[in-house]
Amino acid sequence: MNIVLLGPPGAGKGTQAEKLSARYGWPQIATGDILRAALSEGTGLGLEAKKYMDVGELVPDEVVEGLVEERLGRDDAREGFILDGFPRNAHQAAALDGYLSARGLSIDLVVNIVVETEVLVRRIAGRRACRQCGANYHVDFNPPAEEGLCGQCGGELYQREDDNEETVGNRLDVYLGHTEPLIEYYRPCGCLVSVDGSKSPDEVFEAITGAVEKVLVRE
């Protein structure tokens, strides 16, 4: 089964993709992971992406699309996959459709995780990470026992540069301008389902698996 997860930064796409992968065995395919692997391995597309990243430019759609297509071609994705963070715009969505169509495949389910902006800003701006071991915390939902210090190694906790409120606002603007229109792109296919992402991760997962099971029954 082929799934696309949509939703703004902080909506919990990564968490839900991990849970879905653990439940059903389909690989979670996140563009960030693919890009890091391509850079580490020094692949042709990875080196191409590096040229843009080194000068602070966005990696072109064609390069990202190529990286995703390479990943979808691996054996573990033959029975299905969960796309987390791709597609990000209509160009990428059309490229994905073309790639799948050429292989007699299609997207079976698009899950749109809906969360109010105020909740997203609170979620993202409250995140903290340990400089020493990388452990993650949240000032509201998962605070450390001692403020500013990691409970695992005693290292200093810090807020990532792209997690401050101003940057979060910019990221949401990008989402609204480029990624949110994908909701309308996928609506005609009849495979789009929206879930309330403001609930607990387990409740969101229950809603998503309910949609997955309905598709599996039809198949």
TORKOL-4160 file (C-alpha; in steps of 0.2 Angstrom, whole numbers, padded with zeros to 4 digits, m for minus):
219
<pt num="1" X="0000" Y="0000" Z="0000"/>
<pt num="2" X="0007" Y="0017" Z="m0005"/>
<pt num="3" X="0004" Y="0031" Z="0007"/>
<pt num="4" X="0008" Y="0050" Z="0007"/>
<pt num="5" X="0007" Y="0060" Z="0023"/>
<pt num="6" X="0003" Y="0078" Z="0022"/>
<pt num="7" X="0004" Y="0091" Z="0035"/>
<pt num="8" X="0013" Y="0107" Z="0041"/>
<pt num="9" X="0029" Y="0107" Z="0051"/>
<pt num="10" X="0026" Y="0100" Z="0068"/>
<pt num="11" X="0010" Y="0090" Z="0063"/>
<pt num="12" X="0018" Y="0074" Z="0068"/>
<pt num="13" X="0021" Y="0066" Z="0051"/>
<pt num="14" X="0037" Y="0058" Z="0056"/>
<pt num="15" X="0030" Y="0051" Z="0072"/>
<pt num="16" X="0015" Y="0043" Z="0063"/>
<pt num="17" X="0026" Y="0037" Z="0048"/>
<pt num="18" X="0037" Y="0028" Z="0061"/>
<pt num="19" X="0021" Y="0020" Z="0069"/>
<pt num="20" X="0014" Y="0015" Z="0053"/>
<pt num="21" X="0030" Y="0007" Z="0047"/>
<pt num="22" X="0031" Y="m0003" Z="0063"/>
<pt num="23" X="0013" Y="m0009" Z="0062"/>
<pt num="24" X="0013" Y="m0014" Z="0043"/>
<pt num="25" X="0031" Y="m0016" Z="0038"/>
<pt num="26" X="0031" Y="m0003" Z="0024"/>
<pt num="27" X="0046" Y="0008" Z="0024"/>
<pt num="28" X="0045" Y="0026" Z="0030"/>
<pt num="29" X="0053" Y="0036" Z="0016"/>
<pt num="30" X="0058" Y="0054" Z="0022"/>
<pt num="31" X="0066" Y="0066" Z="0010"/>
<pt num="32" X="0078" Y="0072" Z="0024"/>
<pt num="33" X="0084" Y="0054" Z="0027"/>
<pt num="34" X="0086" Y="0051" Z="0009"/>
<pt num="35" X="0096" Y="0067" Z="0006"/>
<pt num="36" X="0108" Y="0063" Z="0021"/>
<pt num="37" X="0111" Y="0046" Z="0015"/>
<pt num="38" X="0115" Y="0052" Z="m0003"/>
<pt num="39" X="0127" Y="0065" Z="0004"/>
<pt num="40" X="0135" Y="0052" Z="0015"/>
<pt num="41" X="0137" Y="0039" Z="0001"/>
<pt num="42" X="0143" Y="0052" Z="m0012"/>
<pt num="43" X="0130" Y="0047" Z="m0025"/>
<pt num="44" X="0128" Y="0057" Z="m0041"/>
<pt num="45" X="0112" Y="0065" Z="m0035"/>
<pt num="46" X="0119" Y="0067" Z="m0018"/>
<pt num="47" X="0134" Y="0077" Z="m0025"/>
<pt num="48" X="0122" Y="0087" Z="m0036"/>
<pt num="49" X="0111" Y="0091" Z="m0021"/>
<pt num="50" X="0127" Y="0096" Z="m0011"/>
<pt num="51" X="0131" Y="0110" Z="m0024"/>
<pt num="52" X="0115" Y="0119" Z="m0020"/>
<pt num="53" X="0115" Y="0116" Z="m0001"/>
<pt num="54" X="0133" Y="0122" Z="0000"/>
<pt num="55" X="0128" Y="0140" Z="m0006"/>
<pt num="56" X="0112" Y="0140" Z="0004"/>
<pt num="57" X="0100" Y="0136" Z="m0010"/>
<pt num="58" X="0085" Y="0125" Z="m0011"/>
<pt num="59" X="0088" Y="0108" Z="m0019"/>
<pt num="60" X="0079" Y="0108" Z="m0036"/>
<pt num="61" X="0063" Y="0098" Z="m0038"/>
<pt num="62" X="0071" Y="0087" Z="m0051"/>
<pt num="63" X="0085" Y="0082" Z="m0039"/>
<pt num="64" X="0074" Y="0078" Z="m0025"/>
<pt num="65" X="0062" Y="0068" Z="m0037"/>
<pt num="66" X="0077" Y="0058" Z="m0043"/>
<pt num="67" X="0082" Y="0054" Z="m0025"/>
<pt num="68" X="0065" Y="0048" Z="m0020"/>
<pt num="69" X="0063" Y="0038" Z="m0036"/>
<pt num="70" X="0079" Y="0029" Z="m0032"/>
<pt num="71" X="0073" Y="0025" Z="m0015"/>
<pt num="72" X="0056" Y="0019" Z="m0021"/>
<pt num="73" X="0065" Y="0007" Z="m0033"/>
<pt num="74" X="0073" Y="m0003" Z="m0018"/>
<pt num="75" X="0066" Y="m0020" Z="m0014"/>
<pt num="76" X="0059" Y="m0015" Z="0003"/>
<pt num="77" X="0047" Y="m0003" Z="m0006"/>
<pt num="78" X="0039" Y="m0016" Z="m0018"/>
<pt num="79" X="0024" Y="m0020" Z="m0006"/>
<pt num="80" X="0021" Y="m0002" Z="m0001"/>
<pt num="81" X="0029" Y="0014" Z="0006"/>
<pt num="82" X="0025" Y="0029" Z="0017"/>
<pt num="83" X="0031" Y="0045" Z="0011"/>
<pt num="84" X="0035" Y="0058" Z="0024"/>
<pt num="85" X="0039" Y="0075" Z="0018"/>
<pt num="86" X="0037" Y="0072" Z="m0001"/>
<pt num="87" X="0029" Y="0078" Z="m0012"/>
<pt num="88" X="0031" Y="0096" Z="m0006"/>
<pt num="89" X="0023" Y="0104" Z="m0021"/>
<pt num="90" X="0012" Y="0100" Z="m0037"/>
<pt num="91" X="0028" Y="0098" Z="m0048"/>
<pt num="92" X="0034" Y="0084" Z="m0036"/>
<pt num="93" X="0017" Y="0076" Z="m0035"/>
<pt num="94" X="0015" Y="0075" Z="m0054"/>
<pt num="95" X="0032" Y="0068" Z="m0055"/>
<pt num="96" X="0028" Y="0055" Z="m0042"/>
<pt num="97" X="0012" Y="0051" Z="m0051"/>
<pt num="98" X="0021" Y="0049" Z="m0067"/>
<pt num="99" X="0034" Y="0037" Z="m0059"/>
<pt num="100" X="0021" Y="0026" Z="m0051"/>
<pt num="101" X="0010" Y="0026" Z="m0067"/>
<pt num="102" X="0024" Y="0020" Z="m0078"/>
<pt num="103" X="0025" Y="0005" Z="m0066"/>
<pt num="104" X="0006" Y="0002" Z="m0065"/>
<pt num="105" X="0005" Y="0009" Z="m0047"/>
<pt num="106" X="m0003" Y="0023" Z="m0039"/>
<pt num="107" X="m0005" Y="0032" Z="m0022"/>
<pt num="108" X="m0018" Y="0022" Z="m0012"/>
<pt num="109" X="m0020" Y="0034" Z="0003"/>
<pt num="110" X="m0016" Y="0053" Z="0006"/>
<pt num="111" X="m0017" Y="0057" Z="0025"/>
<pt num="112" X="m0019" Y="0076" Z="0028"/>
<pt num="113" X="m0014" Y="0079" Z="0047"/>
<pt num="114" X="m0023" Y="0095" Z="0052"/>
<pt num="115" X="m0016" Y="0106" Z="0066"/>
<pt num="116" X="m0020" Y="0124" Z="0071"/>
<pt num="117" X="m0006" Y="0136" Z="0069"/>
<pt num="118" X="m0005" Y="0141" Z="0087"/>
<pt num="119" X="m0003" Y="0123" Z="0092"/>
<pt num="120" X="0011" Y="0120" Z="0079"/>
<pt num="121" X="0021" Y="0135" Z="0085"/>
<pt num="122" X="0019" Y="0129" Z="0103"/>
<pt num="123" X="0025" Y="0112" Z="0098"/>
<pt num="124" X="0040" Y="0117" Z="0088"/>
<pt num="125" X="0046" Y="0132" Z="0098"/>
<pt num="126" X="0046" Y="0121" Z="0114"/>
<pt num="127" X="0057" Y="0108" Z="0107"/>
<pt num="128" X="0075" Y="0107" Z="0115"/>
<pt num="129" X="0089" Y="0095" Z="0111"/>
<pt num="130" X="0105" Y="0090" Z="0120"/>
<pt num="131" X="0121" Y="0097" Z="0112"/>
<pt num="132" X="0131" Y="0081" Z="0119"/>
<pt num="133" X="0120" Y="0066" Z="0115"/>
<pt num="134" X="0106" Y="0073" Z="0104"/>
<pt num="135" X="0092" Y="0068" Z="0116"/>
<pt num="136" X="0076" Y="0077" Z="0113"/>
<pt num="137" X="0064" Y="0086" Z="0125"/>
<pt num="138" X="0050" Y="0098" Z="0125"/>
<pt num="139" X="0047" Y="0112" Z="0138"/>
<pt num="140" X="0029" Y="0108" Z="0140"/>
<pt num="141" X="0026" Y="0089" Z="0135"/>
<pt num="142" X="0043" Y="0081" Z="0139"/>
<pt num="143" X="0053" Y="0093" Z="0151"/>
<pt num="144" X="0070" Y="0088" Z="0158"/>
<pt num="145" X="0070" Y="0085" Z="0177"/>
<pt num="146" X="0082" Y="0099" Z="0178"/>
<pt num="147" X="0079" Y="0114" Z="0167"/>
<pt num="148" X="0092" Y="0116" Z="0153"/>
<pt num="149" X="0101" Y="0100" Z="0157"/>
<pt num="150" X="0099" Y="0083" Z="0148"/>
<pt num="151" X="0093" Y="0069" Z="0160"/>
<pt num="152" X="0103" Y="0056" Z="0151"/>
<pt num="153" X="0121" Y="0064" Z="0150"/>
<pt num="154" X="0120" Y="0081" Z="0159"/>
<pt num="155" X="0123" Y="0090" Z="0143"/>
<pt num="156" X="0117" Y="0107" Z="0139"/>
<pt num="157" X="0100" Y="0108" Z="0131"/>
<pt num="158" X="0097" Y="0121" Z="0117"/>
<pt num="159" X="0084" Y="0126" Z="0104"/>
<pt num="160" X="0088" Y="0123" Z="0086"/>
<pt num="161" X="0090" Y="0138" Z="0075"/>
<pt num="162" X="0075" Y="0133" Z="0064"/>
<pt num="163" X="0064" Y="0130" Z="0079"/>
<pt num="164" X="0062" Y="0148" Z="0085"/>
<pt num="165" X="0045" Y="0156" Z="0083"/>
<pt num="166" X="0051" Y="0168" Z="0069"/>
<pt num="167" X="0058" Y="0154" Z="0059"/>
<pt num="168" X="0043" Y="0142" Z="0063"/>
<pt num="169" X="0032" Y="0156" Z="0056"/>
<pt num="170" X="0042" Y="0157" Z="0040"/>
<pt num="171" X="0041" Y="0138" Z="0038"/>
<pt num="172" X="0023" Y="0138" Z="0040"/>
<pt num="173" X="0021" Y="0152" Z="0026"/>
<pt num="174" X="0031" Y="0141" Z="0015"/>
<pt num="175" X="0020" Y="0126" Z="0018"/>
<pt num="176" X="0004" Y="0136" Z="0015"/>
<pt num="177" X="0011" Y="0143" Z="m0001"/>
<pt num="178" X="0018" Y="0127" Z="m0009"/>
<pt num="179" X="0012" Y="0112" Z="0001"/>
<pt num="180" X="m0005" Y="0115" Z="0006"/>
<pt num="181" X="m0012" Y="0116" Z="m0012"/>
<pt num="182" X="m0007" Y="0098" Z="m0013"/>
<pt num="183" X="m0023" Y="0095" Z="m0003"/>
<pt num="184" X="m0033" Y="0101" Z="m0018"/>
<pt num="185" X="m0022" Y="0091" Z="m0030"/>
<pt num="186" X="m0026" Y="0075" Z="m0022"/>
<pt num="187" X="m0044" Y="0078" Z="m0018"/>
<pt num="188" X="m0051" Y="0072" Z="m0035"/>
<pt num="189" X="m0043" Y="0055" Z="m0033"/>
<pt num="190" X="m0054" Y="0050" Z="m0019"/>
<pt num="191" X="m0040" Y="0044" Z="m0008"/>
<pt num="192" X="m0038" Y="0060" Z="0003"/>
<pt num="193" X="m0042" Y="0058" Z="0021"/>
<pt num="194" X="m0040" Y="0072" Z="0034"/>
<pt num="195" X="m0037" Y="0068" Z="0053"/>
<pt num="196" X="m0036" Y="0079" Z="0068"/>
<pt num="197" X="m0017" Y="0081" Z="0072"/>
<pt num="198" X="m0020" Y="0091" Z="0088"/>
<pt num="199" X="m0025" Y="0075" Z="0098"/>
<pt num="200" X="m0012" Y="0063" Z="0106"/>
<pt num="201" X="m0001" Y="0053" Z="0095"/>
<pt num="202" X="m0010" Y="0037" Z="0099"/>
<pt num="203" X="m0027" Y="0045" Z="0095"/>
<pt num="204" X="m0020" Y="0052" Z="0078"/>
<pt num="205" X="m0013" Y="0035" Z="0074"/>
<pt num="206" X="m0029" Y="0026" Z="0078"/>
<pt num="207" X="m0038" Y="0038" Z="0065"/>
<pt num="208" X="m0025" Y="0035" Z="0052"/>
<pt num="209" X="m0025" Y="0016" Z="0054"/>
<pt num="210" X="m0044" Y="0016" Z="0053"/>
<pt num="211" X="m0042" Y="0024" Z="0036"/>
<pt num="212" X="m0028" Y="0012" Z="0031"/>
<pt num="213" X="m0039" Y="m0003" Z="0035"/>
<pt num="214" X="m0053" Y="0003" Z="0025"/>
<pt num="215" X="m0042" Y="0004" Z="0010"/>
<pt num="216" X="m0035" Y="m0013" Z="0013"/>
<pt num="217" X="m0052" Y="m0020" Z="0014"/>
<pt num="218" X="m0056" Y="m0013" Z="m0003"/>
<pt num="219" X="m0041" Y="m0021" Z="m0010"/>
